[in-house]
């Protein structure tokens, strides 16, 4: 059965495997340009509004990390998939247990009550979760912690909840001004140095090159792999 994807970026390879390989090549090229080891940057395929079969095909093509914004979409889609599953959306405390059940990494802890809910669910289920502190570096972004507050926030969650806070996630500014994007990612990188951990999750389809220049260790790519889809809210 042929699976259709959304509208693809101009010049993108026709096959899913080709787009994943092409994206890895672009990431590697950007890393070498800035004197970095390409193997230090992980690719997360954002599967929002993509069918399960397409996600399975992507995993078979070598995509080892996948991410979703919406729990109710991920639950049936991600069941029994052999990949590292990242929750990218806003954490609703009443859904913390289900998030821990479905995902391996929560990238979007930006409130104490959210961190505590994930911590409680992790202990109850006996499942150690990795988590990232989401910081706000964009005036158009609704969610995320003030970068200045992130180090103390991360320390509190580590000490009081036993959460494995493994770094920082941020969404870049919605602008075509590359200088503005670069400065925002530089702020995220400085915050990451103070928070600690192994993951600086910055960079998406339109700004991954700036993110890699600023030290990103994880880029979250949807459109460049799967094409454009409509968006919805939960």
JOPE-V417153 format. One line per field, one symbol per residue. psi: psi as a letter, one per 40 degrees, with the letter a starting at -180 (. if undefined). Layout:
# JOPE-V417153
psi = ???
This chain:
# JOPE-V417153
psi = hhhiiahiiheiididdddddddddddddddddffihdeehihhhhehfiidddddddddeehehiiidhdddddddehehgihhhheihhhdeedddddddidhhefheidddddddddddddefhhhiiihhiheheehdiiihddedddddddddddefigheaiiihiigiehddddddddddddddddddiaehggihadeeddddddeehehihhcdedeihiiiii.
